[in-house]
Amino acid sequence: MKINVTKAPDVSIIDYGINNLKSVSKAFEKIGRTYRIIDEPDDVFSAQSLILPGIGAFGDGMNALREKGLIEPIRQRIREGTPILGICLGMQMLFTESEEFGLHRGLDLIPGRVVPFKQPDEVNIKGYKIPHMGWNELNKPGPDDNGLKWVNTLLENTVEGTDVYFVHSFYPIPENREEVIATTVYGNQEFCSVAVKNNITGTQFHPEKSGEAGLNMLKEFCKINKI
C-alpha cells in the first residue's frame, strides 16, 4: 500500500507567545517559501528548518520556550543539522547567557554572552539613545578576509554598508571571533550583527523589516540550506 507522506513546509516559525510572527511569515511568503507557525515539540522534530524570531526580554523568552517544552527539541534538531535562523531576541537566545535583568541561561548553541549597550550618560554623543532603533550599516568584520566570511552565508549577495533595521538594547559577543560574520557600529560601540556557526545563523537586525535587502538575505538563507 502506498503511504502518502505530507512534507513539512519550507520553514517552521517558532511561536513562544512574545514574538511578532506576522512580518516574518509575510516575508517568507513574499520570497515564495511555504511556512507554518509552530509551538509544539512534535512540530520542531518534523521541521525542515527553524526560524526563531523574538521581541522583548531574554529571560521572558527563555521561560516561554521552557514552558512550551521547546528548549530540548530545538537543541536536538540543531545538533542533527537542521538549519535555524534566530532574529533579534531569537539571535540572542542562541547564545550561552545574557546579562539582561540578571543573568539568564540561553540555548547555548553559540558560546558567548549577551551584554547591554552603554547608557547615554556614558557615551555622551548627541542623538544617542537606548534602544538602538532604526537603520544602520552592516560591515565586514575585518579588513583582511576580503569578504570571505560572507560567502555561503545569507550575506553572500549583500553589499557592505547595506542598511538594515534594528530594535535592541543588548547584543551578543561570541566567544569565537570567527563566528562573527558582520558587525555594526552604534555610539562608537562595534557589535556583532550577524553570527554563523555551521547550520546556525543569527541576525541582530530584522531582515523581514529591512526591505528588499532583507528579503534577499532570507532568500540566501533558504538557498544555502537547500530549503
C-alpha positions in Angstrom: 0.0 0.0 0.0 1.3 3.4 -0.9 1.8 5.7 2.1 1.1 9.4 1.5 3.7 11.4 3.5 3.0 15.1 3.8 6.1 17.1 3.5 6.7 19.8 6.1 6.6 23.4 4.9 9.9 25.1 3.9 10.2 27.0 7.2 8.7 26.5 10.6 8.4 29.7 12.6 8.5 29.1 16.4 5.8 30.8 18.4 6.5 31.1 22.1 4.0 33.9 22.8 6.1 37.1 22.9 7.3 37.3 19.4 6.0 39.1 16.3 5.1 36.5 13.8 3.2 38.3 11.1 6.0 40.3 9.5 8.3 37.2 9.5 5.7 34.9 7.9 4.8 37.6 5.3 8.5 37.9 4.4 8.8 34.2 3.6 5.6 34.3 1.7 6.9 37.2 -0.4 10.0 35.1 -1.4 7.9 32.2 -2.3 8.6 29.9 0.6 5.9 27.9 2.4 5.7 28.3 6.2 3.9 27.3 9.3 3.7 28.7 12.8 4.6 26.0 15.4 4.5 25.9 19.2 4.7 22.1 19.9 7.8 19.9 20.3 6.5 17.4 17.7 6.4 20.2 15.1 10.0 21.1 15.9 11.0 17.5 15.3 9.4 17.4 11.9 10.6 20.8 10.7 12.8 21.2 7.6 14.2 24.5 9.0 13.5 26.6 12.1 13.0 30.3 12.4 13.3 31.8 15.9 12.1 35.4 15.9 11.8 37.5 19.0 11.0 40.7 20.8 11.2 41.5 24.5 13.4 40.4 27.3 15.8 37.5 27.2 14.6 35.8 30.4 11.0 36.0 29.4 11.8 34.5 26.0 13.7 31.5 27.5 10.9 31.0 30.1 8.3 30.9 27.4 10.3 28.3 25.4 10.8 26.3 28.6 7.1 26.3 29.4 6.2 25.0 26.0 8.8 22.3 26.2 10.7 23.6 23.2 14.2 24.0 24.5 15.5 20.4 24.2 13.7 19.7 20.9 15.3 22.8 19.4 18.8 21.8 20.7 18.4 18.3 19.4 17.3 19.3 15.9 20.3 21.8 15.7 22.7 19.0 16.8 21.2 16.9 14.0 22.0 19.6 11.4 18.6 21.3 11.0 19.1 25.0 9.8 18.0 27.7 12.2 17.7 31.4 11.9 17.4 33.5 15.0 16.2 37.1 14.6 16.8 39.9 17.2 15.9 38.3 20.6 15.9 35.0 18.8 19.5 35.5 17.9 20.4 36.4 21.4 18.8 33.3 22.8 21.1 31.2 20.6 23.9 32.2 22.9 25.1 30.8 26.3 23.7 33.5 28.6 22.5 37.1 28.8 23.0 39.9 31.3 19.5 41.4 30.7 17.8 41.9 34.1 20.1 39.5 35.8 22.0 36.5 34.4 19.9 34.1 32.3 20.9 30.9 30.5 20.2 30.7 26.8 20.1 27.8 24.3 23.9 27.6 24.4 24.1 26.8 20.7 26.7 29.5 20.1 29.2 30.1 23.0 29.0 33.7 24.2 27.3 36.3 26.3 24.6 38.9 25.6 25.5 42.3 27.0 24.0 45.8 27.1 24.8 48.9 25.2 26.4 51.7 27.2 23.9 54.2 28.7 23.6 57.7 27.1 25.4 59.4 30.0 28.4 57.0 29.4 28.6 57.8 25.7 27.8 61.5 25.6 27.1 61.5 21.8 24.3 63.8 20.5 21.3 61.7 19.4 22.5 58.5 21.1 19.6 56.7 22.7 18.8 53.3 24.0 17.3 51.2 22.5 19.3 51.3 19.2 16.3 51.7 16.9 16.3 52.4 13.2 18.5 51.8 10.1 22.3 51.1 10.4 25.0 49.6 8.3 26.4 46.1 8.0 30.2 45.9 7.9 32.6 43.1 7.2 34.3 42.0 10.4 37.9 42.5 9.4 39.9 44.2 6.7 41.9 41.1 5.8 39.3 38.5 4.9 38.3 40.1 1.6 34.7 39.3 2.3 35.3 35.6 2.5 33.2 35.3 5.7 30.1 36.4 3.7 30.5 33.6 1.1 28.0 30.8 1.6 26.0 32.8 4.2 22.8 34.8 3.9 25.0 37.9 3.2 26.7 36.4 0.1 24.9 38.8 -2.3 24.8 41.7 0.2 26.9 44.8 -0.4 29.0 46.1 2.5 27.4 49.2 4.0 23.8 48.0 3.3 21.3 49.5 5.8 19.2 47.1 7.8 16.6 47.7 10.6 17.4 47.3 14.3 15.5 47.5 17.5 17.5 46.3 20.5 19.2 47.3 23.8 21.5 44.3 24.1 23.8 42.4 21.7 25.8 39.2 21.7 29.5 38.7 22.0 30.5 35.3 20.5 33.5 33.6 22.2 34.8 32.6 18.9 35.6 35.7 16.8 35.4 33.5 13.6 31.6 33.2 14.2 31.2 37.0 13.8 30.1 37.4 10.2 29.1 41.1 10.2 29.4 44.0 12.6 27.6 47.3 13.1 28.7 50.4 15.0 26.4 52.4 17.3 27.5 55.1 19.6 31.2 54.2 18.9 30.4 50.6 20.0 31.1 47.9 17.4 28.8 44.9 17.9 28.1 41.5 16.2 25.1 42.0 13.9 25.3 38.6 12.2 26.7 35.3 13.6 27.1 32.0 11.9 28.1 28.6 13.3 27.6 25.7 11.0 23.8 25.3 10.5 23.1 28.2 12.9 22.6 31.8 11.8 21.6 34.8 13.9 20.8 38.3 12.9 20.6 41.1 15.5 18.6 43.1 13.0 15.2 42.3 11.5 15.7 41.1 7.9 11.9 40.9 7.5 11.7 44.7 8.1 14.8 45.6 6.1 13.2 46.0 2.6 14.5 44.2 -0.5 17.9 43.8 1.1 16.4 41.8 4.0 14.2 39.7 1.7 17.3 38.8 -0.4 19.1 37.7 2.8 16.2 35.4 3.6 16.4 34.0 0.0 20.1 33.3 0.5 19.4 31.6 3.9 17.0 29.3 2.1 19.3 28.8 -0.9 22.4 27.8 1.1 20.4 25.5 3.3 18.6 23.9 0.3 15.2 24.9 1.6 
